[in-house]
Amino acid sequence: MTTSTYAYSQADLTDASVLVRFGCQPRLRPMGLPQYRDLLHRYRMDGPFRDAVDAGADGLDLDVMEAHLVEGLILHPREGSWLSYRLKDHPKLGVNDRLVLGLAHMAIAARAYPTAADLEDDTVKRISITDVDDFLRRLTDKLREKAVGADGLTLPHSELQAAWRVYAKLSPSSLTATKQLSRSSTQHVIREAMHWLVEQGMAYRAGELGPGHYRLAHRCRVHVREAAGSAAYAALCDLRRAHLSEED
């Protein structure tokens, strides 16, 4: 954010606040909302207005990642921000639930964006619940092999070690009496992770590709790129790249 001596009118500041408000609703798309589209265009073209929007976001502990013509103002809450989403704050999740759900989120990101080039490529990624589950099953098999005969498995992220052990004990797709996926099945957990991404405007259901299929939005790639320094994410990306090499 830059400083400016520009004299803002009350209308300027109101418009800046409205644009931040639009950005805080990630499922909104500017092409369907003329006011959003016009303010986004102004943000892209008007330096002083951009400074005002950035300052407003900064006051809410948000960083403006991008002003995308299709997906709108992409905001990212800073770590520890009151707007940030943390699994440990979820009142209905136990420790093991949080571990498995967190692993599912990382697996989705690593499977779709395993390389630095993928994080810069704007090609729409397709993914399915079974894709992610298969990927994580292969992960747990690999880690189990490495752990045989050892006192413990050393990984760059301690929660990854705990998470894969819990994941490996769960059934992929056990059903309830009503033929629904059991909450204790891994595919149910992955579906919950995908539903959250849909609610955050980071993914779209792609039922025409089959049940449990999704497309990941540009917004998803931007947020993954912001978190790409995670050691656990890097470990999953290493495995995904190894899988791709084997397939070649």
C-alpha positions as CSV (number, residue, x, y, z in Angstrom):
1,M,0.0,0.0,0.0
2,T,1.3,3.5,-0.9
3,T,0.6,6.8,0.9
4,S,-1.1,9.6,-1.0
5,T,-2.0,13.2,-0.4
6,Y,-5.1,12.9,-2.6
7,A,-8.1,14.6,-1.1
8,Y,-10.8,12.0,-0.9
9,S,-14.5,12.9,-0.9
10,Q,-17.0,11.1,1.3
11,A,-18.3,9.4,-1.9
12,D,-14.8,8.1,-2.7
13,L,-14.4,6.6,0.7
14,T,-17.9,5.1,0.5
15,D,-17.1,3.5,-2.8
16,A,-13.9,2.1,-1.5
17,S,-15.7,0.6,1.4
18,V,-18.4,-0.9,-0.9
19,L,-15.7,-2.5,-3.0
20,V,-14.1,-4.1,0.1
21,R,-17.6,-5.3,1.1
22,F,-18.0,-6.9,-2.3
23,G,-14.6,-8.6,-1.9
24,C,-15.6,-10.0,1.5
25,Q,-18.4,-12.0,-0.4
26,P,-16.2,-14.3,-2.5
27,R,-19.1,-15.9,-4.3
28,L,-20.2,-12.6,-5.9
29,R,-19.0,-12.0,-9.4
30,P,-18.6,-8.5,-10.9
31,M,-20.0,-9.4,-14.3
32,G,-23.4,-9.8,-12.9
33,L,-23.3,-6.7,-10.7
34,P,-22.8,-3.4,-12.5
35,Q,-21.7,-1.5,-9.4
36,Y,-19.2,-4.2,-8.5
37,R,-17.9,-4.2,-12.1
38,D,-17.5,-0.4,-12.2
39,L,-15.8,-0.2,-8.9
40,L,-13.4,-3.0,-9.8
41,H,-12.6,-1.2,-13.0
42,R,-11.9,2.0,-11.1
43,Y,-9.7,0.1,-8.7
44,R,-7.6,-1.2,-11.6
45,M,-7.3,2.2,-13.3
46,D,-7.4,4.8,-10.6
47,G,-4.3,4.9,-8.3
48,P,-5.7,7.1,-5.5
49,F,-8.9,5.0,-5.4
50,R,-6.8,1.8,-5.2
51,D,-4.9,3.3,-2.3
52,A,-8.2,4.0,-0.5
53,V,-9.4,0.4,-1.0
54,D,-6.1,-1.1,0.1
55,A,-6.2,1.1,3.2
56,G,-9.7,0.0,4.0
57,A,-8.7,-3.7,3.6
58,D,-5.6,-3.1,5.7
59,G,-7.7,-1.8,8.5
60,L,-9.6,-5.1,8.5
61,D,-6.4,-7.2,8.5
62,L,-6.9,-8.2,4.9
63,D,-4.5,-8.1,2.0
64,V,-5.7,-7.4,-1.5
65,M,-4.3,-10.2,-3.6
66,E,-5.8,-9.3,-7.0
67,A,-8.5,-7.4,-8.8
68,H,-9.7,-10.1,-11.2
69,L,-12.1,-9.1,-14.0
70,V,-14.1,-12.3,-13.6
71,E,-13.7,-13.3,-9.9
72,G,-13.6,-9.8,-8.4
73,L,-11.5,-8.4,-5.6
74,I,-9.6,-11.3,-4.1
75,L,-8.9,-10.7,-0.4
76,H,-6.7,-12.8,1.9
77,P,-7.0,-12.5,5.7
78,R,-3.7,-12.3,7.5
79,E,-2.7,-15.0,10.0
80,G,-4.4,-14.4,13.3
81,S,-7.0,-12.1,11.7
82,W,-10.5,-12.2,13.1
83,L,-11.6,-13.0,9.6
84,S,-9.2,-16.0,9.2
85,Y,-10.6,-19.5,9.1
86,R,-9.0,-21.9,11.5
87,L,-10.0,-25.5,11.9
88,K,-9.3,-25.4,15.6
89,D,-12.1,-22.7,16.0
90,H,-14.7,-25.1,14.6
91,P,-16.9,-26.0,17.5
92,K,-18.1,-29.4,16.1
93,L,-14.7,-30.9,15.2
94,G,-12.6,-33.0,17.5
95,V,-8.9,-33.2,17.3
96,N,-8.9,-36.2,14.8
97,D,-11.6,-34.5,12.7
98,R,-9.5,-31.4,12.4
99,L,-6.4,-33.4,11.4
100,V,-8.2,-35.3,8.7
101,L,-10.0,-32.2,7.3
102,G,-6.8,-30.2,7.3
103,L,-5.1,-33.0,5.4
104,A,-7.9,-33.1,2.9
105,H,-7.5,-29.4,2.2
106,M,-3.8,-29.7,1.7
107,A,-4.2,-32.7,-0.5
108,I,-6.7,-30.8,-2.8
109,A,-4.2,-28.0,-3.2
110,A,-1.1,-30.3,-3.7
111,R,-2.9,-32.5,-6.2
112,A,-4.1,-29.5,-8.3
113,Y,-1.0,-27.3,-7.9
114,P,2.1,-29.5,-7.3
115,T,4.7,-27.2,-8.9
116,A,5.5,-23.5,-9.0
117,A,4.5,-23.5,-12.7
118,D,1.0,-24.8,-11.7
119,L,0.6,-21.9,-9.3
120,E,1.2,-19.4,-12.1
121,D,-0.8,-21.3,-14.8
122,D,-4.4,-19.9,-15.1
123,T,-5.7,-23.2,-16.7
124,V,-8.8,-24.3,-14.8
125,K,-8.1,-27.4,-12.8
126,R,-10.6,-30.3,-12.5
127,I,-10.7,-32.5,-9.4
128,S,-12.9,-35.1,-7.9
129,I,-13.4,-36.5,-4.4
130,T,-12.1,-39.9,-5.5
131,D,-9.0,-38.3,-7.1
132,V,-8.1,-36.7,-3.7
133,D,-8.9,-39.9,-1.8
134,D,-6.8,-42.0,-4.1
135,F,-4.0,-39.5,-3.8
136,L,-4.1,-39.7,0.0
137,R,-4.4,-43.5,0.0
138,R,-1.1,-43.6,-2.0
139,L,0.4,-41.1,0.5
140,T,-0.5,-43.2,3.5
141,D,0.9,-46.3,1.8
142,K,4.2,-44.5,1.1
143,L,4.5,-43.2,4.6
144,R,3.6,-46.5,6.1
145,E,6.4,-48.1,4.1
146,K,8.9,-45.5,5.4
147,A,7.8,-46.0,8.9
148,V,8.3,-49.8,9.0
149,G,11.1,-50.8,11.3
150,A,11.6,-47.2,12.6
151,D,10.8,-45.8,16.0
152,G,8.9,-43.0,14.3
153,L,8.5,-41.2,11.0
154,T,10.2,-37.8,10.7
155,L,8.3,-35.4,8.6
156,P,8.8,-31.7,8.0
157,H,5.4,-31.0,9.6
158,S,4.4,-32.8,12.8
159,E,0.7,-32.6,12.2
160,L,1.1,-34.4,8.8
161,Q,2.5,-37.4,10.6
162,A,-0.4,-37.5,13.0
163,A,-3.0,-36.8,10.2
164,W,-2.0,-39.6,7.8
165,R,-2.1,-42.2,10.6
166,V,-5.7,-41.2,11.5
167,Y,-6.6,-41.1,7.8
168,A,-5.3,-44.5,7.1
169,K,-7.6,-46.0,9.7
170,L,-10.8,-44.6,8.1
171,S,-12.9,-46.3,5.4
172,P,-12.9,-44.6,2.0
173,S,-16.7,-44.7,1.5
174,S,-18.6,-46.5,4.2
175,L,-22.3,-45.9,4.1
176,T,-25.0,-45.2,6.6
177,A,-28.3,-47.1,6.9
178,T,-29.8,-44.5,4.5
179,K,-27.0,-45.2,1.9
180,Q,-25.3,-41.8,2.5
181,L,-21.6,-41.5,3.0
182,S,-20.7,-42.0,6.7
183,R,-19.2,-38.9,8.4
184,S,-16.3,-41.2,9.4
185,S,-15.5,-42.0,5.8
186,T,-12.6,-40.2,4.1
187,Q,-14.7,-39.3,1.0
188,H,-17.2,-37.6,3.3
189,V,-14.4,-35.5,4.8
190,I,-13.1,-34.6,1.3
191,R,-16.6,-33.6,0.2
192,E,-16.9,-31.3,3.3
193,A,-13.6,-29.7,2.3
194,M,-14.8,-29.2,-1.3
195,H,-18.1,-27.8,-0.1
196,W,-16.2,-25.2,2.0
197,L,-14.2,-24.2,-1.1
198,V,-17.5,-23.8,-3.1
199,E,-18.9,-21.6,-0.3
200,Q,-15.7,-19.5,-0.5
201,G,-16.0,-19.0,-4.2
202,M,-12.9,-21.1,-4.8
203,A,-14.5,-24.1,-6.5
204,Y,-17.6,-24.9,-8.7
205,R,-19.5,-28.1,-8.8
206,A,-19.1,-29.9,-12.1
207,G,-21.8,-32.4,-12.1
208,E,-21.6,-32.8,-15.9
209,L,-18.3,-34.5,-15.4
210,G,-19.8,-37.0,-12.9
211,P,-20.7,-37.2,-9.2
212,G,-18.2,-35.6,-6.9
213,H,-16.4,-33.6,-9.6
214,Y,-15.4,-29.9,-9.3
215,R,-13.5,-27.2,-11.0
216,L,-11.1,-25.0,-9.0
217,A,-11.4,-21.3,-9.6
218,H,-8.6,-18.8,-10.2
219,R,-9.3,-17.5,-6.6
220,C,-8.3,-21.0,-5.2
221,R,-5.0,-20.9,-7.0
222,V,-4.3,-17.4,-5.6
223,H,-4.9,-18.5,-2.1
224,V,-2.9,-21.6,-2.4
225,R,0.0,-19.6,-3.8
226,E,-0.2,-17.4,-0.7
227,A,0.2,-20.5,1.5
228,A,2.7,-22.4,-0.6
229,G,5.5,-22.0,2.0
230,S,3.8,-24.6,4.3
231,A,6.1,-27.6,5.0
232,A,3.2,-30.0,5.0
233,Y,2.0,-28.7,1.6
234,A,5.5,-29.0,0.2
235,A,5.7,-32.6,1.4
236,L,2.5,-33.5,-0.4
237,C,3.6,-31.7,-3.5
238,D,6.8,-33.8,-3.5
239,L,4.7,-36.9,-3.5
240,R,2.3,-35.6,-6.2
241,R,5.3,-34.8,-8.5
242,A,6.7,-38.3,-7.9
243,H,3.3,-39.7,-8.9
244,L,3.3,-37.6,-12.1
245,S,6.8,-38.9,-12.9
246,E,5.8,-42.5,-12.5
247,E,2.8,-41.9,-14.8
248,D,5.0,-40.5,-17.5
